[in-house]
């Protein structure tokens, strides 16, 4: 793409609004900035689009949203009349421009003759996934950049099963988009007119209640824990996101009467003014929550990200609050669901659990010990959703739980993406249940480690020194320079791009070590490479020490290839 020619087009043509043209004129003497905005298009993949807000082809704005919406509309139309009638449902979170982008997408779909539902309230990712399935839509769209900084927004796309798009459908849409070279040729549609004509519909009002009913069925305890749940104290923060309108309500529905929201963070705010980054994986976002929990003598702190698909936890221990990792939350939920289902003889026939190749290996040990099938998949919740779909199509297996180490969890098949609303519900119930037994979540976590072995997992992200080169070039260099470690012998290397692994081909390298493992993969949304490390040991400190040694040596050697 000729970045300067495209820049001139965006500044000169009346197709682009005054605000856009003025923003671009302000950088007319900054060649580097012009190139960064116009050198290429935002890439559309299975995770949709994601980018920094601003004017340009490599930014998130109404024109890039219009372009990808137009490509998706053409794809849906190519599927036939039934797909057009089934329609598309659109949701959005609290991010800057999310409402504007949602309306732009709705205008394109409705203008192209596709039935269009638009959420008239803030909508978490799992609710959007549930809505696609409940309404039998052809597709769903969620305007969000998940837990990214305030400068970002994004566009997630879901298939008719409520899962993120398959690589095949993603490629088809990307191909259509790539054929649209001239933005000014993309038709514009008037949102207000389409809304007035009834061509853009609100989501059916019953969906909220049906969603709550669906996740309430996941509860292990009904009325038998009524008093314990009533007395248990929970602090909750949505980090200025959509969870504010969903999590407190579900906790009250299951009998949690002492729920204390962090008031400053209950306010929808696309600038996320009380936190550096709205990510429940970051300890810094919990300052206000911990302060409130100490004031209220609360037992548990829960946090959700802006689109309410990731869940963070601070558990109260003997010496104060401790942050749990994504893997620790996963095995706590896994153990709770399996153990209590087995106690009540409520385990379905042929149960199975799904997690990813970069998540803790302890999951497999727990499943094997408890007679539950374990399935490994690639990173990305769509692959967990895919396993649910396969089991339903073949009639083999009943899904009970799936999770990623990146704080994403799903119990049940009502949706096909991670659900922080349901996870907050289950974690509150589990913590209240254990409290009635005189235990904290940390006590239970230690019980699990004592039974199945101590493990430690850590992660490192390396930003690409030359983003234009791309992560694939780095991965090629890594394949040509096999890594060996002094601290632990490499006993095997699995290349998910070149070997038959039973999983889709993916640019991932997995190293098995004598006392641990590590994995390398490019980020799907940012110009960086992610490194994952895991180790086991005879005690918590032993496992962490081994993991740190592996992390430090492997990271140093991999950095040399950047």
FENFENGI-V507368 format. One record per helix or strand of 3 or more residues. SS is the DSSP state (alpha for helix, beta for strand). FROM is the first residue (numbers start at 1). TO is the last residue. If there is no record, write none. Layout:
ss=<SS & SS>
from=<FROM & FROM>
to=<TO & TO>
This chain:
ss=<alpha & alpha & alpha & beta & alpha & alpha & beta & alpha & beta & alpha & beta & beta & alpha & alpha & alpha & beta & alpha & alpha & beta & alpha & alpha & beta & alpha & alpha & beta & beta & beta & alpha & beta & alpha & beta & alpha & beta & beta & alpha & alpha & beta & alpha & beta & beta & beta & beta & alpha>
from=<3 & 18 & 31 & 48 & 62 & 81 & 88 & 98 & 116 & 125 & 139 & 152 & 167 & 183 & 191 & 200 & 206 & 223 & 233 & 242 & 247 & 258 & 263 & 283 & 300 & 311 & 320 & 326 & 351 & 362 & 373 & 381 & 398 & 408 & 420 & 441 & 454 & 471 & 490 & 508 & 516 & 528 & 540>
to=<12 & 25 & 38 & 53 & 78 & 86 & 92 & 111 & 118 & 135 & 143 & 158 & 178 & 185 & 196 & 202 & 216 & 231 & 237 & 245 & 253 & 261 & 265 & 296 & 304 & 317 & 323 & 343 & 356 & 369 & 377 & 394 & 404 & 410 & 436 & 452 & 463 & 480 & 495 & 513 & 522 & 537 & 559>
